[in-house]
Amino acid sequence: MRTEGPSFHLDTEKEYFHRLDCQLIEEMRKRSAREEEHRRMAELYRIEDPRLLEVLEKLGYTHTTMVLLELVPLIELAWSDGSVSPTERNWILSFARSHNIAEDMPAWRQLTSWLDHCPSPAFFEGTWRAIKAHAAFLSEKDRTAAREAMIRACTEFANATCQWFGWHGRVCAAKRRVLEEIRKRLERPIGPEPAMAGAASTHAA
């Protein structure tokens, strides 16, 4: 018995340090993968703030889904009255296809998930921070073009989907409120984003 005790202790100690080494290696691997993911996200969308990249990661974005940033205002409009109708869903999916987002892409799966389940107010706030951060790197001409394209898409979506529900020539109240907030955000000078109170309360409901 006296000879087995130290041997058993040594084996236990070896196993402990082996597990510790494995844990450290796994943590290093995850850290490296996370840093690489952040680098790819930053390159794709010109976002240099590491804190914002961490926020986007926590919100579920990856370099394969960053392409959806510019579709999120449409998602926000779709959920403005508390649900997404089949007409609204089909309009947004058609818009995604026209922007080269195919059904076999991770971005498509993420998009359909947002259409199935309303994202949180924090998700929309974080996304708007990223949209404005990206806009800061554009020339004034490109920034104006991007802003006008987004407002045009949101307006067309609101008109098309509200008309289907009988609001001929008009935008329903919920979408009109969120559409105005979107327009104000896009026309506001680059800087810290204030809370979108009206829309946030709608989504939280």
Order of alpha helices (4+ residues) and beta strands (2+ residues): alpha-alpha-alpha-alpha-alpha-alpha-alpha-alpha-alpha
